[in-house]
């Protein structure tokens, strides 16, 4: 399975540039803040976590 590390970094950069909190992002995608933090840090690398990363990238058109 390919890594989504680059995508995770792009998401964190996007959040910072747009003043979006991890709490707001987690709420938007229906997951807990701790889970979202673990996904973005790379601590969670399951298929579901990777799918969440891809969903966030697609939703916000992060490139």
Backbone bond lengths (Angstrom), bond angles and torsions (degrees), N, CA, C in turn:
res aa  C-N    CA-C-N  psi(-1)  N-CA   C-N-CA  omega(-1)  CA-C   N-CA-C  phi
1 X - - - 1.462 - - 1.529 108.08 -
2 X 1.314 117.46 131.41 1.472 119.61 179.00 1.523 111.04 -68.68
3 X 1.310 114.10 152.37 1.459 119.95 179.36 1.530 110.17 -80.30
4 X 1.307 115.77 151.72 1.464 120.31 177.96 1.522 110.65 -113.03
5 X 1.341 116.56 22.25 1.455 121.20 -177.36 1.527 112.09 -57.63
6 X 1.317 117.83 -44.42 1.465 120.62 179.72 1.522 110.62 -61.64
7 X 1.319 116.83 -40.45 1.460 121.12 178.42 1.518 111.82 -64.95
8 X 1.307 116.39 -39.77 1.462 121.08 178.96 1.529 110.32 -62.63
9 X 1.319 116.36 -41.96 1.464 120.89 178.78 1.531 110.90 -65.61
10 X 1.321 116.90 -40.30 1.469 120.33 177.29 1.530 111.38 -62.69
11 X 1.315 116.69 -39.60 1.465 120.66 178.53 1.520 110.10 -63.48
12 X 1.333 117.23 -46.91 1.469 120.07 -179.98 1.528 111.26 -61.06
13 X 1.320 116.49 -39.13 1.465 120.47 177.82 1.537 110.07 -64.94
14 X 1.323 116.58 -42.96 1.460 121.82 179.11 1.526 110.84 -61.33
15 X 1.320 116.73 -43.65 1.463 120.88 179.44 1.528 110.40 -61.22
16 X 1.319 116.13 -44.13 1.460 121.04 -179.60 1.531 111.05 -64.16
17 X 1.319 116.85 -46.89 1.467 121.54 -177.49 1.527 112.38 -65.80
18 X 1.316 116.93 -27.18 1.465 121.30 -175.92 1.524 113.13 -109.53
19 X 1.316 116.68 11.24 1.466 122.96 178.19 1.526 112.41 50.78
20 X 1.331 115.41 47.46 1.458 121.68 177.70 1.526 107.32 -105.27
21 X 1.313 117.07 127.85 1.461 120.23 -179.53 1.527 110.51 -81.95
22 X 1.313 115.26 156.56 1.457 120.42 176.07 1.524 109.55 -64.08
23 X 1.317 116.77 -33.83 1.471 120.87 177.54 1.523 110.39 -61.32
24 X 1.326 117.16 -45.81 1.470 120.96 178.83 1.524 110.93 -63.47
25 X 1.330 115.97 -42.42 1.462 119.74 179.47 1.526 110.30 -63.48
26 X 1.323 116.14 -44.59 1.465 120.28 179.36 1.523 111.02 -61.05
27 X 1.311 116.56 -43.69 1.461 120.93 179.21 1.522 110.71 -62.22
28 X 1.319 116.69 -43.05 1.464 121.63 179.77 1.523 111.92 -59.16
29 X 1.333 116.38 -38.27 1.458 120.17 -176.47 1.529 113.56 -99.22
30 X 1.343 116.31 7.15 1.453 120.82 172.53 1.516 115.44 71.09
31 X 1.335 116.13 32.05 1.462 120.11 176.63 1.528 108.71 -126.58
32 X 1.310 116.29 167.33 1.461 120.44 179.14 1.521 112.08 -76.55
33 X 1.325 114.82 157.42 1.465 120.62 179.57 1.529 110.73 -60.42
34 X 1.327 117.39 -44.32 1.464 120.71 -178.58 1.527 110.83 -62.92
35 X 1.318 116.52 -42.36 1.466 120.19 178.51 1.520 110.22 -61.46
36 X 1.336 117.05 -45.93 1.465 120.80 -179.93 1.525 110.51 -61.80
37 X 1.330 116.81 -41.51 1.461 121.12 178.10 1.532 110.23 -60.34
38 X 1.325 116.21 -43.58 1.465 120.63 179.64 1.524 111.66 -66.44
39 X 1.308 117.15 -37.86 1.467 121.04 178.25 1.532 109.64 -64.36
40 X 1.335 116.48 -48.84 1.461 119.84 -176.69 1.527 112.96 -69.04
41 X 1.324 117.04 -27.99 1.465 120.09 178.87 1.530 111.69 -80.38
42 X 1.323 116.34 -15.82 1.452 120.40 -178.52 1.518 113.37 92.76
43 X 1.334 116.71 3.07 1.461 119.86 177.65 1.528 111.42 -68.74
44 X 1.312 116.57 -30.33 1.470 122.46 175.84 1.522 107.59 -104.52
45 X 1.339 116.02 120.36 1.464 120.42 -177.55 1.522 111.82 -128.56
46 X 1.310 116.38 24.69 1.463 120.66 -179.42 1.523 110.15 -71.80
47 X 1.302 115.51 171.09 1.461 120.57 176.70 1.527 110.32 -60.63
48 X 1.330 116.81 -38.85 1.470 120.36 179.14 1.528 110.78 -65.90
49 X 1.331 117.51 -40.78 1.463 120.95 178.69 1.529 110.27 -64.86
50 X 1.326 116.74 -43.21 1.464 120.02 178.25 1.524 111.29 -64.23
51 X 1.317 116.63 -38.07 1.467 120.04 177.66 1.524 110.56 -64.63
52 X 1.325 117.19 -37.85 1.462 121.04 177.35 1.525 110.22 -63.34
53 X 1.329 117.03 -44.72 1.467 121.00 178.04 1.530 109.93 -57.67
54 X 1.311 116.62 -47.72 1.471 120.34 179.94 1.515 111.60 -63.75
55 X 1.330 117.48 -38.15 1.461 121.82 178.64 1.529 110.94 -64.09
56 X 1.325 117.01 -42.60 1.468 120.99 178.53 1.520 110.05 -63.15
57 X 1.334 116.36 -45.49 1.470 120.58 -179.97 1.523 110.32 -60.36
58 X 1.303 117.25 -43.53 1.467 121.08 -179.07 1.527 111.56 -69.35
59 X 1.322 117.23 -42.30 1.459 121.30 -178.25 1.529 111.91 -61.39
60 X 1.330 116.17 -44.76 1.454 120.63 -177.62 1.528 113.49 -93.13
61 X 1.344 117.07 1.02 1.461 122.40 -179.24 1.528 111.12 54.03
62 X 1.328 115.64 46.77 1.461 121.59 -179.56 1.517 108.41 -78.99
63 X 1.315 115.39 125.83 1.464 120.22 -179.84 1.491 110.90 -130.36
